[in-house]
Amino acid sequence: MSETARFVARHAPLRRRLPMLLAAGLIVSGQARAADPIKVGVIAEAQSVAGASIPQAVQLAADEINAKGGVDGRLIQIVTYDDKSSASDAVRAFQRAVSEDKVNLVIASYISEVVLALMPWAARLKTPMITPGAASNEISVAVHKDYARNKYVFHGYLTSHALAQAVCDSAKDALVGLLKAKTAAIMSEDAAWTRPLDAAYEECLPKSGLTIVEHVRFSPDTGDFTPIYNKIEAAKPDLIVTGIAHVGVQPTVQWQNQQVPIAMTGISGQATSSSFWANTNGGTQGVLFDSVALPGVALTEKTIPFAEAFTKRFGGAPSYAGYMAYDAMHYSAEAIKRAGSTEADKLVDALEKTDWVGTVGHITFYGKDETFTHSIKYGPGLMTSVLGQWQNGKQVAIWPSEVANGKLVLPPAVKPAVQ
């Protein structure tokens, strides 16, 4: 202690001591202390192809925000939890995140069943939660049906209905003409997110010029797809339209090994990952898939810088959920800044007003009077999709034309349909 401070301590009356000590620099004022961090819990599937990108992308976004001073001087602290693709593990993680780790916001999972299991806890614990990858319509429909209870949940990805429309849009513009395709078979895993997806396929594929000649739903635990492909081939479709996220690489590997003579397109969560080629030992050659973004494709000025930064840091490009998680962290930080608070109801109100250009497009949410409340809006000028294809180990964008960096290449076993 300095001589000045000793003098103050000995001679100043008690009621005058505190401001003098502050002036002497011996007590740090509340304003001078580092502000409490903003805690964000990330619950994801660390070992899955699609889920691994989620905590990585959120951390990258948080680091960028913190490098610029955080949010009004508050740094973002990420707390991660691996739910092991289990709804029960995810619920325990959510409870811990809120009750013990005191997080202000949760970004959680690409699995619809997991998110649906978390929704009651987001309501009970009044904690805002964003999913960057789950698709089931039930998520945002539940918010619409019981807004007062479920308003804390934001569907930070496209609904199954919107995903199906994206597939139909790309098929109509890029495949029906080029492949002379007239018929399609739907092949989807049996999961919460694919029930509305398949229903939407049945509605929009015919409008895109494709007659549905077969519809197969299979268990995500299926190991042998030979009977399924035999059944589909017997129907002689021109396209196989998929809904795949949890089944793994087996349907793609067998499609290639059996030389199934039908082009495959649709939603494939694994195909969006840069490791898919290696995981299938090249079996993904020629596979078409819709995604929110692709490396090297400038949907916005933010897309390529993010993909490059992610790849440099983590050794591979992000999955679709990585793009969405990165954007979710950024627009959440922006919402906290606008709200001036991390208080739950104020943050919900600010998130509802999101108007953010991210890596995947222009992000806004449907309102409480719309069917898919708190889901990201789909359409021109908003968020759409990219039709990609695996060609010689790389993901190439085929559609839309304004961002395409390649042309359709047919796999050796696939021939254009005869008119």
C-alpha angles and dihedrals in degrees: 000000000000124000089251092055092047090052091050092048094049102042111027118092113250094250090056097041100084100058090044092052089049090053090049090055096243096120122044114225122233090250092053094051117095108267118249111269124250104244118213120187117210117198112185148141101267096185099046125094095236099034100050091073093059102076091035093054093045091051091049091052092046091051090052092050093046091049087062094051100277122253111328089332095313116118121220116242118197120210113189132202129185110219092187088225088292124130092207092051089048092052091051090049091050092050091050093045093055103032101037108019094037097221119183097209138015127214106194143187140309093235115097095209090055094049092047089053090051096049096081089051093050086054096044095046094037093229123148112240131186125193113208097192118014112111110187114130088221091076098063094029088059089053089051095048096048106019097162091058103033102035090109091071121086122191097219093184137053118286120244087254091056092044090054091050090051090053091048092048093051093043092052095047101036110021113029091060099037097043096032084231118178104161137045141190120212114221116181139159116246103255141125093261096050098054093072090034092059092044089054091046089055089054102042105033093069089050088055091055099264124123113211110232100169139018121194127180118187139184115265085232092063112131103178119050096177095103091046094051091044089054092048094047090052089061090053099220122176093221138028109215112199141202104193131151112126106033096081129222100316099096090052096044092050092045088058098039093049090046091230103199095220127093113242123216139148132078118345114163093194093052090063091064121091090225094061094093092054093041091057095038089239093315090128093069108137097007113145120210140168117235139169091241143348133211112268094019114114104212086158134354088268099055102079097038090054094047091048094047091047093049093047092051102038103026099243142051119273124260119237089270089055092059091048094046092050091051091045092057092049098047090043091055089048090050091050089052092050092046092047086217147063091221105133102237093044090049091050090052091050094046090053088060093053112146103168135154105214137164093287100044139274108343123207131145132236112250130243092264092058125085096243096047114190093007120126113262118248126210147075112326090018128061116323129153145254126237106223134184132199108237121174094332097317136098109237125190112232099171148072097036095223092065102025116127098181146023132249115276119192119225112245093256095050124085128184113264115259115245 
